[in-house]
Amino acid sequence: MFTFCRPFPGVTHITDAMGVSFTLVEGEDSALVFDAGYGTEDVAAFLRTLTDKPLELILSHGHHDHVLGARWFESCLMDPADLDEFRLRTDVPQRQNVRRQAESKGLAVPADFLTAPVPLPEPMKYTGSLGDFACCGFDLGGLEVLAIRVPGHTAGSLVLFIPSLRLLLTGDDWNPCTWMWFPCSLPVRQWRSHMLSLLGSLEGEGYEVQNVLCSHQPAPRPGAELKDFLAYMTEDRLQAAEKTDMDSPIDTRRVVCPEKDWILLFDAAKK
């Protein structure tokens, strides 16, 4: 079962039964959807209850909780740097893990969940730049959307920015609990530098981020929170980060801000 909110004109933020969120953005002529969830439910059919406009799927990165729902679409776009991750995360062992997770929540999955083909993403074709970041603009009819390549959570992570709404969609490049400990993640300091540079580049174009939609939050967060999160993750705090057990050989550390419920997990071996 899907739930959703409409926090801004033309923007519907949707959460699937497994608890991950993705976003429908509509202009007067066409629409796009940013990510597709776990795929345990027919995402495309649900979107057709919300819009009848031509629809394009953009994947923020290659992880299973964002790309398996692409099985319900004929095509999708993604940065090619995440293709290996996409192949790994759509393979049968990962699908089996997702099926077990769903069953543990009392959720049914389609009979063909382990075998349904997922379209190989077409490469995002960048046509411009924002500061140091490649980007591509989408004109949905009265609504411009920028897809911006911001490596961090993965090497090919994308974010979306809607200038008229001062709205940033971060994928997994930022959540109040941000995970930077995966093998495919960039070193934490490089991720932080990229995020700060992104905000600076937007401000240089006259855009201050006022709101943020995250992949693991069902409602918007204020843009100031993203700034404050990045400011909190100082070099001193990174150096002092406590070791945490993620049932992995990775040297995972975490910085916690209890007052804000912020967590940053990262691989301390990556410099």
C-alpha positions in Angstrom: 0.0 0.0 0.0 1.3 3.4 -1.0 0.9 6.6 1.1 1.7 10.1 -0.1 1.6 13.8 0.6 1.5 16.8 -1.8 3.7 19.3 0.0 4.3 21.6 -3.0 2.4 22.4 -6.3 3.2 19.6 -8.8 5.1 17.5 -6.3 3.8 14.2 -4.8 6.0 12.4 -2.3 5.2 8.7 -2.1 6.2 6.0 0.4 5.8 2.3 -0.4 4.8 -0.4 2.0 8.5 -1.2 2.7 9.0 2.3 4.0 11.2 3.9 1.2 10.1 7.1 -0.5 10.2 8.5 -4.1 8.8 11.5 -5.7 6.5 12.4 -8.6 7.0 15.8 -10.2 4.4 17.1 -12.7 4.4 20.0 -15.1 1.7 21.1 -17.5 2.9 18.8 -20.2 4.8 15.9 -18.7 6.0 14.3 -15.5 9.0 12.5 -14.0 9.4 10.2 -11.0 12.6 10.2 -9.0 13.2 6.5 -7.9 10.8 3.6 -7.8 11.1 1.9 -4.4 11.5 -1.8 -3.6 9.1 -2.9 -6.4 7.0 -5.2 -4.2 4.0 -3.2 -5.5 3.1 -2.0 -9.0 4.5 1.5 -8.9 3.6 2.4 -12.4 -0.1 1.5 -11.9 -0.2 3.5 -8.8 1.3 6.5 -10.5 -1.3 6.3 -13.2 -3.9 7.0 -10.5 -2.1 10.3 -9.9 -1.3 11.5 -13.4 -2.0 10.7 -17.0 0.9 12.7 -18.4 3.9 11.2 -20.2 6.2 9.9 -17.5 10.0 9.4 -17.2 11.7 7.5 -14.5 15.0 8.8 -13.1 17.0 6.6 -10.6 19.0 8.5 -8.0 21.5 5.7 -7.6 21.8 1.9 -8.1 20.6 0.5 -4.7 17.9 -2.1 -4.6 15.4 -0.1 -2.4 15.3 2.6 -5.2 15.7 0.6 -8.4 13.7 -2.7 -8.1 10.5 -0.8 -8.7 11.8 0.0 -12.2 10.6 -3.5 -13.1 7.2 -1.9 -13.6 8.5 0.5 -16.3 9.7 0.1 -19.8 12.8 2.3 -19.4 14.6 4.5 -16.9 17.6 6.9 -16.6 20.6 6.7 -14.3 24.2 7.8 -14.1 26.3 5.1 -15.8 28.8 5.1 -12.9 26.2 3.1 -10.9 25.6 0.3 -13.4 27.7 -2.3 -11.6 25.9 -1.5 -8.4 22.5 -1.7 -10.2 23.4 -5.1 -11.6 24.4 -6.3 -8.1 21.4 -5.0 -6.4 18.9 -6.3 -8.9 20.4 -9.8 -8.9 18.5 -12.8 -7.4 20.4 -12.9 -4.0 19.4 -9.3 -3.3 15.8 -9.9 -4.3 15.7 -12.9 -2.0 16.8 -10.6 0.8 14.1 -8.1 0.0 11.5 -10.9 -0.2 12.5 -12.1 3.3 12.3 -8.5 4.6 8.8 -8.1 3.1 7.6 -11.4 4.5 8.9 -10.4 8.0 6.7 -7.3 7.7 3.7 -9.4 6.7 3.8 -8.1 3.1 3.1 -10.2 0.1 5.4 -9.9 -3.0 4.5 -10.7 -6.6 5.0 -14.3 -7.6 7.6 -13.2 -10.2 9.5 -11.0 -7.9 12.7 -13.0 -8.2 12.6 -13.3 -12.0 10.9 -10.2 -13.4 13.3 -8.3 -15.7 14.3 -4.8 -14.6 15.2 -2.5 -17.6 18.9 -1.7 -17.8 19.0 2.1 -17.2 19.8 4.3 -20.1 22.7 6.7 -19.3 21.8 10.2 -18.1 23.0 12.6 -20.9 24.3 15.8 -19.3 23.9 18.9 -21.2 25.3 21.5 -18.9 27.0 22.1 -15.5 26.3 23.7 -12.1 29.6 24.7 -10.6 31.7 21.5 -10.7 28.7 19.2 -11.3 27.3 17.9 -14.5 23.6 18.5 -14.9 20.7 18.0 -17.3 17.5 20.1 -17.4 14.0 18.8 -17.9 11.2 21.1 -19.0 7.9 19.5 -17.9 5.9 22.4 -19.1 5.9 25.4 -16.8 8.2 23.6 -14.4 12.0 23.2 -14.8 13.8 20.4 -13.1 17.6 20.0 -12.9 19.2 16.5 -12.5 22.6 17.0 -11.0 25.4 14.4 -10.6 26.7 14.7 -7.0 28.9 11.7 -6.2 28.6 10.7 -2.5 26.4 7.9 -1.3 27.5 6.2 -4.5 29.8 7.2 -7.4 26.9 8.0 -9.6 24.4 9.6 -7.2 22.0 12.1 -8.6 19.9 14.8 -6.9 17.1 16.9 -8.4 16.6 20.6 -7.9 13.4 22.5 -8.8 14.4 26.2 -9.0 10.9 27.7 -8.9 10.2 25.8 -5.6 13.7 26.1 -4.1 13.3 22.4 -3.5 16.1 19.8 -3.4 15.5 16.1 -3.8 18.6 14.4 -2.3 18.1 10.7 -3.0 20.4 9.0 -0.5 23.1 11.7 -0.7 21.5 13.1 2.4 19.0 11.8 5.0 18.9 12.7 8.7 20.5 9.3 9.0 23.1 9.3 6.1 24.9 6.1 5.2 28.4 6.5 3.7 29.9 3.2 4.8 29.1 1.1 1.7 31.9 -0.1 -0.5 30.5 2.1 -3.4 30.4 5.2 -1.2 32.9 8.0 -1.5 35.1 8.9 1.4 33.1 10.9 3.9 35.1 14.1 3.7 34.7 14.1 -0.1 31.0 13.6 0.2 30.7 16.5 2.7 32.8 18.7 0.3 30.5 17.8 -2.6 27.3 18.6 -0.6 28.7 21.9 0.6 29.8 22.7 -3.0 26.4 21.9 -4.3 24.7 24.3 -1.9 27.3 26.9 -2.7 26.8 26.5 -6.4 23.0 26.8 -6.1 23.4 29.9 -3.9 25.8 31.3 -6.6 22.9 31.0 -9.1 20.6 32.9 -6.7 18.9 29.8 -5.2 18.8 29.0 -1.5 17.5 25.6 -0.8 14.3 26.1 1.3 13.1 22.5 1.5 14.5 19.0 1.0 12.8 15.8 0.1 14.7 12.7 1.2 14.4 9.0 0.1 13.9 7.8 3.7 11.6 10.5 5.0 7.8 10.7 4.3 7.6 14.5 4.5 9.8 17.5 3.6 12.7 18.7 5.8 13.8 22.4 5.9 16.7 23.3 3.8 18.4 24.8 6.9 18.5 21.3 8.4 20.7 20.1 5.6 23.1 23.0 6.2 23.1 22.5 9.9 23.8 18.7 9.5 26.8 19.4 7.3 28.1 22.1 9.7 27.8 19.6 12.6 29.9 17.0 10.9 33.2 18.7 11.6 36.7 17.2 11.2 36.9 16.9 15.0 33.7 14.9 15.2 34.8 12.7 12.3 38.1 12.0 14.0 36.3 11.2 17.2 33.6 9.1 15.7 32.7 5.9 17.6 33.1 2.5 16.1 29.7 0.8 15.3 29.0 -2.8 14.4 27.2 -3.1 11.0 27.8 -6.9 10.8 30.5 -6.1 8.2 34.3 -6.1 8.1 34.2 -2.4 7.2 35.6 -0.1 9.8 32.3 1.7 10.3 32.1 4.8 12.5 29.3 7.0 13.4 28.7 10.6 14.5 25.4 11.2 16.4 23.6 14.4 17.3 21.0 13.2 19.8 19.2 16.5 20.0 18.4 16.4 16.3 18.2 12.6 15.7 21.0 13.0 13.2 23.4 10.1 12.4 26.3 9.9 9.9 27.7 6.4 9.3 31.0 6.1 7.3 33.9 4.0 6.5 36.9 5.3 8.5 39.4 3.5 6.2 38.5 5.7 3.3 40.5 9.0 3.3 
